[in-house]
């Protein structure tokens, strides 16, 4: 199993709007690609950055499913997020193999 993790720090002034949009729009759109079978949305409790920090985790069955997302869906979905919350967030992405669940 492959874990695609997006860690994001969102400015406090758009936090509520962002969180609602993630739960109602972005995460459902990610799952609708068919590339991921489940997700988790986690808020970091021990951060010292201003704003709020989250880990958004998406689970793919294999690298092929993740690659399909990366090639066909990532550019549009990432652009939509960037356009909507421009200059209000910092994000980085990591790709991991789940060894034990």
Helices and strands as residue ranges (DSSP letters): E 2-10, G 12-14, H 15-21, I 22-26, H 27-32, E 38-43, E 52-60, H 63-68, I 69-73, H 74-84, E 89-97
